[in-house]
Amino acid sequence: MSTRNWSHQRKGNIKYTAKTALSTLTKSELDHGVVTLNHGSAFATTLPAASSLYKGCLCYIGNKGTGSSTVVCTEGFGGAASGANTATLTQGDGTIVWCNGSEWFTTFAAVT
């Protein structure tokens, strides 16, 4: 199967979650694989506590809203020792988050 055919076939199967208010993401929302943050002003979305339930979870989170949005990991990305628990996404920014069962990680470079 060519890349183009795979991409076309995959587009029909992708589910996503659109968040418009302050919330903690759920397992089913993260399982969709794509979460869009769509709000007119700044707001925060929180990842649930890392646990074996989320082991292997991989999700893209993108900000489609006009305000900055934050993705908060109360335990800190990469574990509590890292101290970095917030990824701030401006309009058009996105990050990939994943869990190994005990910690959340992100590809976003500017985590504070």
Secondary structure, 3 states (H helix, E strand, C coil): CCHHHHHHHHHCCCCCEEECCCEECCHHHHHCCEEEECCCCCEEEECCCCCHHHCCCEEEEEECCCCCEEEECCCCCCCHHHCCCEEEECCCCEEEEEECCCCEEECCCCEC
